[in-house]
Amino acid sequence: MEKFKAGDDVLVFYRMTKRCRPERKYLAVLDQRHGAYRPRCGISDGWVPARVVADQHEKDNSGDVKVEYTWPFFFTQRGHMADACSGWTEWFPAHHVRKDPDSKRQRLGSLDPKLAILTFRWGGLNEIIAPAQWGETGSSVSDIFIDSYCDHFQQHIGADYEVWTVYIEDKSDMDKVADTAHLLFSGQHPLRRARKVCAMYHLYPTGFEEHCVPTSETGGDGGAALVDQKAFFRMMQAVERAGIPSRFPHDSGLYELLASKRWTYYMALAPHLQLPATIAVPRMLIEQDGADCKQASHFAYKALCQVRRKQQILRGETPSDVPIIKGVAKLGFSWEALDVKFWEGQRGLETAISQLTQTIEISDEITGQPHDLENLIVQEYVDHDLELRLYVVDGEVETTIFTKFCKIKPNNEFGDFKEAFTSAEAAQWIGGDLAALEDGERQCREITEHWMDWVRMQTCQTPPGIRFDYFVGKTAPGKATVRTLEICELGFSMLGKKGLPKKVFSAMLRACLEDETDIADFEDEPEAGSSQVVSESAESEAPEALLEQNGSSMPSVLYITVPRVAHGTPDQVKCTGKYEQVPGTFPNGQALWIHDRGDRFLYAGNDGYWYVGDEEEQDANFCCESGYIRHAGAAGIPPDQLRGPWERGPGWYPEIGILV
């Protein structure tokens, strides 16, 4: 293979989140104005121009190539520009360096990739913090999630793809894109040279005003990634009209239908879909006569009873005159089980309507509800023992997870979320009646087939992934009743289910490339040891991580990323980097890894946890239980394969942004 020489003009495969510090990620933008003005747009993954600064030698850094970037326009999401004259250099693995075929006319997009992805992601000041239950791939709006599927794509198509990122801070950014998408992303844009082009949207459309109290004070990240739903879908539709199909989460029509939850009352009278009685209460009915929620609740309750009676007739049941005692009221375009209120009796329904449309208590203060939703959704409460989630990948049920909200909180919201990954675990919630649970799952699978037919009617395609949630309740020994609870768009929480992200990401890639014969059975291909698998650390400038096995059956090299966050410390961030196993050293009977700087150690503590510590732990011969980050160990499981998030000290709070 030809060696690279100092002075060679080359292209290097740049990945923003792998090469940059978490708080200062640089896009390669087409022009200085693309980085200075919002919405900022540029390459976050792809080939960028560089120049070799030292002759390549096999003995130096495993044959990696030392380069300096020659592209002059690198900007952060905040508009900070990198100094092109700083003399900054980095090492790249040789297979991520290519001779520049057009070095005389330096430009982004010298190569024609198989796939170009246009991503729309959060660019606001507040950082996305996903609940730990989302699992190691993070929430669907996070950089962690985007990195996870890009890592997976890279395993199968190598560096033959690129990602263009558009940072969205608020409605004004989306309005600009919506008005100019046909100009911005016309056939002259460099991303259009790829064989396949698609768009992915990693934002949460909401009906609430941006930066209002209900969004900024609910959850732990100040409403990060929540954007105006009308502007969002106008932008999405404009990009689709410009000829760039949506591949995540769905096309704009289906996504709006699911996110708005309108499907719940549209389909309530389809008996085979087994929905609870559901109605839409028009906002005008609530707001008329001085927002008289009592009158609105009267009309809503009467309509709900009529729907239930009609459902019973359509299902061949004897209509019941028993009044509806309990129910839920909810808002569309709502996320993380928020904006759902339990109610009892018509007075309780009146309170729920008022809380969701007028005023509500948040953080011990009364605040208004500034949203523009045209209606409120009201449903009959379904008595149940558990919830069953069916994950459908490429049209087939891939896995099942059981969940349960174990209590109704004093504010009439649902809490104490539990999960179970096997039928044996879940059977405890249904009185140990495994047969009843199996009967419920059988019914759920049958209903899912009907729902999939309905989904295909909306989009003329089978989506890469979608999730259906059901209520399951035991009615008799070995028997269960089932009702449809929710349809969750692609990007659903996978709850840390092992192996599921790999299946979903493979399906996403097939959809992006639209060629099943070219990428069939990705999930059956080996990942470890592939020449395309690269793990690069922002601070270590590491080459490809090959998991060489030694006597301890543990990886010889690990890479750790501890992001910089407001509640963290610089010493914790210094844990980021490359760690090599120390041969022949097994404190507490486990392998030991040392940072390539020599001042951090990944070790097994006395208490069964893996820790990253420093010289203090080394001085104690690692006979201790302290450090900057930690994770509960499991017999025979390497630190990089442990399930669930690592924890950040000193309070030991789980944080999915920590990667090992």
HELIX and SHEET records of a PDB file:
HELIX    1   1 MET A   16  ARG A   19  1                                   4    
HELIX    2   2 GLN A   32  ALA A   36  1                                   5    
HELIX    3   3 ASN A   61  GLY A   63  5                                   3    
HELIX    4   4 ALA A   94  HIS A   96  5                                   3    
HELIX    5   5 SER A  103  ARG A  105  5                                   3    
HELIX    6   6 ALA A  132  TRP A  134  5                                   3    
HELIX    7   7 ASP A  143  ILE A  157  1                                  15    
HELIX    8   8 LYS A  171  LEU A  184  1                                  14    
HELIX    9   9 PRO A  190  ARG A  193  5                                   4    
HELIX   10  10 VAL A  213  SER A  216  1                                   4    
HELIX   11  11 GLN A  229  ARG A  241  1                                  13    
HELIX   12  12 SER A  252  SER A  260  1                                   9    
HELIX   13  13 TRP A  263  TYR A  266  1                                   4    
HELIX   14  14 PRO A  271  LEU A  273  5                                   3    
HELIX   15  15 ARG A  283  ALA A  291  1                                   9    
HELIX   16  16 CYS A  293  LEU A  314  1                                  22    
HELIX   17  17 GLY A  345  THR A  357  1                                  13    
HELIX   18  18 SER A  423  ALA A  426  1                                   4    
HELIX   19  19 ALA A  427  ILE A  430  5                                   4    
HELIX   20  20 LEU A  434  THR A  459  1                                  26    
HELIX   21  21 LEU A  500  LEU A  513  1                                  14    
HELIX   22  22 PHE A  522  ASP A  524  5                                   3    
HELIX   23  23 PRO A  570  VAL A  573  1                                   4    
HELIX   24  24 PRO A  587  GLY A  589  5                                   3    
HELIX   25  25 GLU A  615  ASP A  619  1                                   5    
HELIX   26  26 PRO A  639  GLN A  641  5                                   3    
SHEET    1   A 5 THR A  89  PHE A  92  0                                        
SHEET    2   A 5 VAL A  65  TYR A  69 -1                                        
SHEET    3   A 5 CYS A  41  VAL A  52 -1                                        
SHEET    4   A 5 ASP A   9  ARG A  15 -1                                        
SHEET    5   A 5 VAL A  97  LYS A  99 -1                                        
SHEET    1   B 2 TYR A  26  ALA A  28  0                                        
SHEET    2   B 2 PHE A  74  THR A  76 -1                                        
SHEET    1   C 7 THR A  89  PHE A  92  0                                        
SHEET    2   C 7 VAL A  65  TYR A  69 -1                                        
SHEET    3   C 7 CYS A  41  VAL A  52 -1                                        
SHEET    4   C 7 TYR A 161  ILE A 168 -1                                        
SHEET    5   C 7 LEU A 115  TRP A 122  1                                        
SHEET    6   C 7 LYS A 196  HIS A 202  1                                        
SHEET    7   C 7 SER A 246  PHE A 248  1                                        
SHEET    1   D 2 TYR A 204  THR A 206  0                                        
SHEET    2   D 2 LEU A 226  ASP A 228  1                                        
SHEET    1   E 4 THR A 278  PRO A 282  0                                        
SHEET    2   E 4 ASN A 375  GLU A 380 -1                                        
SHEET    3   E 4 LYS A 326  LYS A 330 -1                                        
SHEET    4   E 4 VAL A 340  GLU A 344 -1                                        
SHEET    1   F 2 THR A 359  ILE A 362  0                                        
SHEET    2   F 2 GLU A 365  GLY A 368 -1                                        
SHEET    1   G 5 PHE A 414  ALA A 420  0                                        
SHEET    2   G 5 GLU A 396  ILE A 408 -1                                        
SHEET    3   G 5 LEU A 386  VAL A 393 -1                                        
SHEET    4   G 5 GLY A 465  ALA A 476 -1                                        
SHEET    5   G 5 LYS A 479  CYS A 488 -1                                        
SHEET    1   H 8 VAL A 557  ILE A 560  0                                        
SHEET    2   H 8 GLY A 577  GLN A 581 -1                                        
SHEET    3   H 8 TRP A 593  HIS A 595 -1                                        
SHEET    4   H 8 PHE A 601  ALA A 604 -1                                        
SHEET    5   H 8 TYR A 609  GLY A 613 -1                                        
SHEET    6   H 8 ILE A 629  ALA A 632 -1                                        
SHEET    7   H 8 TRP A 646  ARG A 648 -1                                        
SHEET    8   H 8 TYR A 653  GLU A 655 -1                                        
END                                                                             
